[in-house]
Amino acid sequence: ITPLKDDKIYGKYIKQLRMHVPRIAIEAKMAAEGLDSQVLHLDPDKPLPAKFKTPNSSSTLKSAEEKKSAEPPKHCARPPNVKVRKVFLDLITDGSGTFYQHVQTRDVVMHAAAIEELERVFHVPARRSALASEDAAAAAQAAASDMAQIQAESARGKGQLESIVAGTLGPKRAFALNLMFGSLKIPTPRVADMLTKLDKGNDLAQLGILYNMLADASEVTAVDHACNEKAENALIKKYDEISQFFLELRRVPRKRSRVVILWLAATVEDRALEIRTSVEAHSNAAIAVSSSSGLKRILHLALAISNFTNSGTARSNVAGVKLSSLLKLRNTKTTPTDSHHQIKNLLAFVVKHVGIEPDALRTELSSDMLAASYLTTPRNEIKTLINQLGAELDVAKAECESLKGASHQDIALTNATTICNTAEKAITELRADFDEMEKAVDQMLATYGEAPNADFEELLRSIDRFVVYYEDESRELDEADARRKRREQLAQKQQEREKAIGVLQTNKYKREASSRDSSNPSPPTGGALRAALKRIASGRALEFTDETKKKSSSQQYTTLKSFAHEKISQIRGAHRPQDNDDYDDDDDDEFD
């Protein structure tokens, strides 16, 4: 007799269960193969009962396998003589409509030669066979040692608790509720008392878990209906923990409405504060952008640039430019030239000519103010959050009306009335602030010609980025201007240095000329020349007269005149007078 753990069909599932494969996964696999999962709860050492046997079970296939072991497989010449590896292909279970329906079973396509080669290349190595045998022995030993554990699991499976929630909402939702219930630290009687008296307690986290557990009114109603049907068996039959939780709460009427009131009471102040902060951030940003004179001047200059550059076209007389055009200024590059000009794009041109300091523009459009708006709750979601608070308030008011006609509900009615009044006041103030914010935003959009349904947060993000680019371009222009001034200063210093060097060279040349003149004085000109010649002639004449006392006076005159002409020629060749009028040939006649 083959025990269940060694069954050819069910044995692998028993082994998977022993290897701690999730039971739900094993059951799903067995269901897909058309097998009964109740086998997992049986004793693996006992044989498989007859009611679970299938045509493929080991008890019915044993003789057939022995008979077929000598028969060749379909379309093969003979059965394998050695153990070969398994090949896993995508199989067709029904050959109808395919060419397989025309293939005869007795047709052989795998002959003996092909089978021998297949066995040679696809056989299981001896080492692997040995390892497989060792694995089988180890598995048998582990199965024997873990038999007690398997029996215990089987016993727990037989005594599995019934779940009302799983039967009503499905296993997936029941699993999620079980997880949340495991985090709920409030005892179930205390939860029932909180819902009955509408006492929110002090633990907001625990109240949030309870709110999520009872989030769907239809689910709560369906589980309550199922619990009321099972109520007579509640003391006889055991249910799981989440089912017991709903069974104990079934006497509390309108659980979903009451938990909404408690959640509203615990969170309305914090939620209202968060919404109000977002509303104020949007209002401040809209007002600041609407009143920014620097931004308007920049857009005005951009409009002028657009009209000028589009002169002669249909776009040359437009009314204005939108805020969305601000970022395009930086992306519009200027025409490249050979000169090293400072204007690299249209934004640099605007920065240079609009006359607005970056600090002044940033003062009007603070980065913190803009970021506080476009990083907080979006404008459209604020309205949704306020409407959600309003819907919860409507639920609370409806519960108050229900409590007015109920007996023994004085405490709950008092608490519900207080919660409704507090929430209504906060929601009314929020709606008034929201309306003011909408007016400010609409006015800003209208001011700059944007569509009423434009993405307000994206516009603020674009403005913030533009101001950053404006600051960068202004800084680059300042640095370029500083570099230009430094170049001019260096050029001026170079000129002064060259001028000083020229003066020094001139002075040097003058000193050198003066020294040459002192050693070789320049000849006199004009009247001074005549006087000098007379002195020379006089001295020469006297000298000549002393030496040639025996010569006649006519010879003396001829010799003196020749000497004078020679000296004049020498003086004229070496030093030509600057003014030719001071000396002429008449000097010779005058000398004569």
PEKAMO-V701476 format. One record per residue. N is the residue number from 0. RES is the residue in one letter. OMEGA is omega in whole degrees, 0 to 359 (NA if undefined). D_LAST is the distance of its C-alpha to the last C-alpha in Angstrom with 1 decimal. Layout:
BEGIN
[[N	RES	OMEGA	D_LAST] [N	RES	OMEGA	D_LAST]]
END
This chain:
BEGIN
[[0	I	182	172.2] [1	T	177	168.5] [2	P	183	167.1] [3	L	183	164.7] [4	K	179	161.7] [5	D	181	162.2] [6	D	183	162.8] [7	K	183	160.6] [8	I	187	159.7] [9	Y	184	159.7] [10	G	182	159.0] [11	K	179	155.2] [12	Y	175	155.3] [13	I	178	157.3] [14	K	177	154.7] [15	Q	178	151.8] [16	L	178	153.6] [17	R	179	154.1] [18	M	173	150.3] [19	H	169	149.6] [20	V	182	148.4] [21	P	183	148.7] [22	R	183	152.2] [23	I	178	150.9] [24	A	178	148.8] [25	I	180	151.8] [26	E	179	154.0] [27	A	178	151.4] [28	K	179	151.2] [29	M	178	155.0] [30	A	179	155.3] [31	A	180	152.8] [32	E	177	155.0] [33	G	180	158.2] [34	L	182	159.6] [35	D	182	161.4] [36	S	178	159.3] [37	Q	178	162.5] [38	V	182	162.8] [39	L	180	160.2] [40	H	182	162.6] [41	L	177	165.3] [42	D	184	166.2] [43	P	180	164.1] [44	D	181	166.8] [45	K	180	169.4] [46	P	181	169.8] [47	L	178	168.4] [48	P	186	171.1] [49	A	184	172.4] [50	K	180	171.0] [51	F	184	167.4] [52	K	178	167.9] [53	T	178	166.0] [54	P	181	166.5] [55	N	181	163.5] [56	S	186	164.7] [57	S	183	165.4] [58	S	181	169.2] [59	T	183	169.4] [60	L	186	166.7] [61	K	181	167.9] [62	S	180	170.4] [63	A	179	168.2] [64	E	178	165.3] [65	E	181	167.6] [66	K	184	168.7] [67	K	182	165.2] [68	S	179	163.7] [69	A	180	165.1] [70	E	179	164.0] [71	P	175	160.6] [72	P	180	158.1] [73	K	175	157.6] [74	H	178	156.0] [75	C	183	155.9] [76	A	182	157.9] [77	R	176	159.0] [78	P	180	158.5] [79	P	177	155.9] [80	N	178	157.1] [81	V	179	154.4] [82	K	181	152.9] [83	V	180	149.8] [84	R	180	147.1] [85	K	176	147.5] [86	V	183	145.2] [87	F	179	144.5] [88	L	175	143.9] [89	D	189	144.1] [90	L	175	147.6] [91	I	182	149.4] [92	T	181	152.8] [93	D	182	153.9] [94	G	181	153.2] [95	S	180	154.4] [96	G	178	152.0] [97	T	180	150.2] [98	F	180	150.6] [99	Y	181	152.5] [100	Q	178	155.6] [101	H	180	155.8] [102	V	179	155.7] [103	Q	182	159.0] [104	T	184	159.9] [105	R	179	161.1] [106	D	182	157.9] [107	V	178	156.3] [108	V	178	152.6] [109	M	182	152.2] [110	H	188	153.8] [111	A	181	154.7] [112	A	179	151.5] [113	A	180	149.3] [114	I	180	151.4] [115	E	179	151.0] [116	E	179	147.3] [117	L	177	147.2] [118	E	181	149.3] [119	R	184	147.0] [120	V	186	143.8] [121	F	181	145.2] [122	H	178	147.7] [123	V	179	147.7] [124	P	181	146.7] [125	A	180	149.4] [126	R	180	147.2] [127	R	178	147.0] [128	S	179	150.7] [129	A	179	151.3] [130	L	179	148.9] [131	A	178	150.7] [132	S	178	154.0] [133	E	178	152.6] [134	D	179	151.3] [135	A	179	154.7] [136	A	179	156.4] [137	A	179	154.0] [138	A	179	154.5] [139	A	179	158.2] [140	Q	179	158.0] [141	A	178	155.7] [142	A	180	158.1] [143	A	182	161.0] [144	S	182	159.1] [145	D	183	157.9] [146	M	180	161.2] [147	A	179	162.0] [148	Q	179	158.7] [149	I	179	159.5] [150	Q	179	162.9] [151	A	178	161.5] [152	E	178	159.0] [153	S	179	161.9] [154	A	178	163.9] [155	R	178	161.0] [156	G	179	160.7] [157	K	181	164.3] [158	G	182	163.9] [159	Q	183	160.7] [160	L	178	160.3] [161	E	180	160.3] [162	S	177	157.2] [163	I	182	157.8] [164	V	180	154.0] [165	A	179	153.4] [166	G	182	156.3] [167	T	186	154.9] [168	L	182	151.1] [169	G	184	150.8] [170	P	184	149.9] [171	K	179	146.2] [172	R	178	146.3] [173	A	178	149.0] [174	F	179	146.9] [175	A	179	144.0] [176	L	177	146.4] [177	N	177	147.8] [178	L	179	144.3] [179	M	179	143.6] [180	F	177	147.1] [181	G	177	146.3] [182	S	180	143.4] [183	L	183	145.4] [184	K	180	146.4] [185	I	177	148.5] [186	P	182	152.2] [187	T	176	153.8] [188	P	178	156.1] [189	R	176	153.0] [190	V	179	151.3] [191	A	179	154.4] [192	D	178	154.4] [193	M	181	150.7] [194	L	181	151.3] [195	T	184	154.5] [196	K	184	153.1] [197	L	177	149.5] [198	D	186	148.1] [199	K	181	144.7] [200	G	185	144.8] [201	N	184	141.7] [202	D	182	140.7] [203	L	181	138.4] [204	A	179	138.1] [205	Q	177	141.8] [206	L	176	142.1] [207	G	177	139.4] [208	I	180	141.5] [209	L	179	144.5] [210	Y	179	142.5] [211	N	178	141.4] [212	M	181	145.0] [213	L	187	146.3] [214	A	185	143.3] [215	D	182	145.1] [216	A	180	147.9] [217	S	177	149.6] [218	E	180	149.7] [219	V	180	151.3] [220	T	181	153.8] [221	A	180	154.8] [222	V	177	155.2] [223	D	179	157.2] [224	H	178	159.5] [225	A	179	160.0] [226	C	178	160.6] [227	N	177	163.3] [228	E	182	165.1] [229	K	188	165.0] [230	A	182	165.8] [231	E	179	169.5] [232	N	186	168.7] [233	A	181	166.0] [234	L	183	168.4] [235	I	184	169.9] [236	K	181	167.2] [237	K	177	163.9] [238	Y	178	160.6] [239	D	188	157.0] [240	E	182	155.0] [241	I	177	153.1] [242	S	176	156.3] [243	Q	179	157.9] [244	F	180	155.0] [245	F	177	155.5] [246	L	180	159.3] [247	E	180	158.9] [248	L	185	156.5] [249	R	180	158.7] [250	R	179	160.3] [251	V	182	157.0] [252	P	174	156.5] [253	R	183	153.2] [254	K	181	151.4] [255	R	180	148.2] [256	S	184	147.9] [257	R	178	148.5] [258	V	175	146.0] [259	V	178	143.4] [260	I	180	144.1] [261	L	178	143.7] [262	W	177	140.5] [263	L	180	139.2] [264	A	184	140.1] [265	A	189	138.4] [266	T	188	135.2] [267	V	182	134.5] [268	E	180	132.3] [269	D	180	130.1] [270	R	177	129.9] [271	A	179	129.1] [272	L	179	126.4] [273	E	179	124.8] [274	I	180	124.9] [275	R	177	123.5] [276	T	178	120.6] [277	S	180	119.7] [278	V	179	120.1] [279	E	179	117.7] [280	A	179	115.1] [281	H	181	115.1] [282	S	181	115.0] [283	N	180	112.0] [284	A	181	110.1] [285	A	180	110.8] [286	I	181	109.8] [287	A	180	106.5] [288	V	180	105.5] [289	S	185	106.4] [290	S	182	104.2] [291	S	178	101.2] [292	S	179	98.2] [293	G	179	95.9] [294	L	179	98.1] [295	K	177	98.1] [296	R	178	94.3] [297	I	179	94.0] [298	L	178	96.5] [299	H	177	94.7] [300	L	177	91.4] [301	A	177	93.3] [302	L	179	94.7] [303	A	178	91.3] [304	I	180	90.1] [305	S	180	93.1] [306	N	182	92.6] [307	F	183	88.9] [308	T	179	89.4] [309	N	182	92.3] [310	S	180	90.6] [311	G	179	92.0] [312	T	180	95.3] [313	A	181	98.7] [314	R	184	97.8] [315	S	183	94.8] [316	N	181	96.8] [317	V	184	99.3] [318	A	182	100.8] [319	G	177	100.2] [320	V	184	100.4] [321	K	178	103.2] [322	L	181	103.2] [323	S	180	103.9] [324	S	184	100.3] [325	L	183	98.7] [326	L	179	98.9] [327	K	179	97.5] [328	L	181	94.2] [329	R	182	93.6] [330	N	179	94.8] [331	T	184	92.4] [332	K	177	89.4] [333	T	180	85.9] [334	T	180	84.0] [335	P	178	82.1] [336	T	179	78.3] [337	D	182	75.5] [338	S	181	74.3] [339	H	180	76.1] [340	H	186	77.5] [341	Q	186	80.1] [342	I	182	82.7] [343	K	180	85.1] [344	N	184	88.1] [345	L	178	89.1] [346	L	177	90.4] [347	A	176	87.0] [348	F	179	85.6] [349	V	180	88.4] [350	V	183	87.8] [351	K	189	84.1] [352	H	182	84.5] [353	V	176	87.8] [354	G	179	86.7] [355	I	178	89.8] [356	E	180	89.7] [357	P	180	92.2] [358	D	179	93.7] [359	A	178	94.5] [360	L	179	96.1] [361	R	176	98.1] [362	T	178	99.3] [363	E	184	100.7] [364	L	183	102.2] [365	S	180	103.3] [366	S	179	104.2] [367	D	180	107.2] [368	M	180	108.5] [369	L	180	108.1] [370	A	178	109.6] [371	A	180	112.5] [372	S	186	113.3] [373	Y	175	112.8] [374	L	181	114.4] [375	T	181	117.5] [376	T	182	120.5] [377	P	184	119.4] [378	R	182	120.0] [379	N	180	122.8] [380	E	178	124.6] [381	I	179	124.7] [382	K	178	126.8] [383	T	180	129.2] [384	L	178	129.6] [385	I	177	130.4] [386	N	177	132.9] [387	Q	175	134.5] [388	L	178	135.0] [389	G	178	136.5] [390	A	177	138.9] [391	E	177	140.0] [392	L	177	140.5] [393	D	177	142.7] [394	V	179	144.8] [395	A	179	145.1] [396	K	178	146.2] [397	A	177	148.8] [398	E	177	150.2] [399	C	178	150.4] [400	E	179	152.5] [401	S	181	154.7] [402	L	181	155.3] [403	K	180	156.3] [404	G	182	159.5] [405	A	179	160.3] [406	S	178	162.5] [407	H	179	161.6] [408	Q	184	157.9] [409	D	181	156.8] [410	I	180	154.4] [411	A	180	152.8] [412	L	179	152.6] [413	T	179	150.9] [414	N	181	148.4] [415	A	179	147.7] [416	T	179	147.2] [417	T	180	144.7] [418	I	181	142.8] [419	C	181	142.7] [420	N	180	141.4] [421	T	182	138.6] [422	A	181	137.5] [423	E	178	137.6] [424	K	180	135.4] [425	A	182	132.8] [426	I	178	132.8] [427	T	178	132.5] [428	E	179	129.4] [429	L	181	127.9] [430	R	177	128.5] [431	A	178	126.7] [432	D	180	123.7] [433	F	178	123.7] [434	D	177	123.6] [435	E	177	120.6] [436	M	179	118.8] [437	E	178	119.6] [438	K	180	118.1] [439	A	180	114.9] [440	V	179	114.5] [441	D	178	115.3] [442	Q	178	112.7] [443	M	180	110.0] [444	L	179	110.8] [445	A	181	110.7] [446	T	183	107.4] [447	Y	174	105.6] [448	G	179	107.5] [449	E	179	109.6] [450	A	180	113.1] [451	P	180	116.0] [452	N	180	117.4] [453	A	179	114.1] [454	D	185	114.2] [455	F	182	113.2] [456	E	180	112.9] [457	E	176	110.7] [458	L	179	108.3] [459	L	178	108.0] [460	R	178	107.3] [461	S	178	104.6] [462	I	180	102.9] [463	D	178	103.0] [464	R	180	101.3] [465	F	180	98.7] [466	V	176	97.8] [467	V	177	97.4] [468	Y	178	95.1] [469	Y	178	93.2] [470	E	180	92.6] [471	D	180	91.5] [472	E	178	89.0] [473	S	178	87.6] [474	R	179	87.2] [475	E	177	85.5] [476	L	178	83.1] [477	D	179	82.3] [478	E	178	81.7] [479	A	178	79.4] [480	D	177	77.5] [481	A	177	77.2] [482	R	178	75.8] [483	R	179	73.3] [484	K	178	72.1] [485	R	177	71.8] [486	R	178	69.7] [487	E	178	67.4] [488	Q	178	67.1] [489	L	179	66.2] [490	A	179	63.6] [491	Q	178	62.0] [492	K	178	62.0] [493	Q	178	60.5] [494	Q	179	57.6] [495	E	180	57.1] [496	R	179	57.1] [497	E	178	54.6] [498	K	179	52.3] [499	A	178	52.6] [500	I	177	51.8] [501	G	177	48.7] [502	V	179	47.5] [503	L	180	48.1] [504	Q	179	46.2] [505	T	178	43.2] [506	N	179	43.3] [507	K	179	43.5] [508	Y	179	40.5] [509	K	179	38.6] [510	R	178	39.6] [511	E	179	38.7] [512	A	180	35.2] [513	S	178	34.8] [514	S	177	35.9] [515	R	180	33.4] [516	D	180	30.6] [517	S	179	31.6] [518	S	180	31.3] [519	N	186	28.1] [520	P	179	26.2] [521	S	179	24.2] [522	P	178	20.4] [523	P	180	19.1] [524	T	175	17.8] [525	G	180	16.0] [526	G	178	15.1] [527	A	179	16.6] [528	L	180	14.4] [529	R	179	11.2] [530	A	180	13.3] [531	A	179	14.5] [532	L	179	11.3] [533	K	180	10.4] [534	R	178	13.9] [535	I	181	13.9] [536	A	180	11.0] [537	S	180	12.8] [538	G	180	16.1] [539	R	181	15.1] [540	A	179	13.7] [541	L	180	16.9] [542	E	179	18.9] [543	F	181	17.5] [544	T	179	18.0] [545	D	184	21.5] [546	E	185	22.3] [547	T	179	21.1] [548	K	184	21.9] [549	K	182	23.1] [550	K	180	20.0] [551	S	180	17.9] [552	S	178	14.6] [553	S	176	13.0] [554	Q	177	14.4] [555	Q	182	13.1] [556	Y	181	9.5] [557	T	179	10.5] [558	T	180	12.5] [559	L	181	10.2] [560	K	178	7.8] [561	S	178	11.2] [562	F	181	12.5] [563	A	178	10.1] [564	H	178	10.9] [565	E	180	14.5] [566	K	180	14.8] [567	I	179	13.6] [568	S	178	16.2] [569	Q	182	18.8] [570	I	180	18.4] [571	R	179	18.7] [572	G	183	21.8] [573	A	185	23.6] [574	H	179	23.1] [575	R	180	22.3] [576	P	179	21.7] [577	Q	181	24.8] [578	D	183	23.2] [579	N	180	20.7] [580	D	182	19.7] [581	D	182	18.2] [582	Y	177	15.4] [583	D	184	13.9] [584	D	180	11.4] [585	D	179	9.5] [586	D	179	8.4] [587	D	179	6.1] [588	D	179	4.8] [589	E	178	5.2] [590	F	179	3.8] [591	D	NA	0.0]]
END
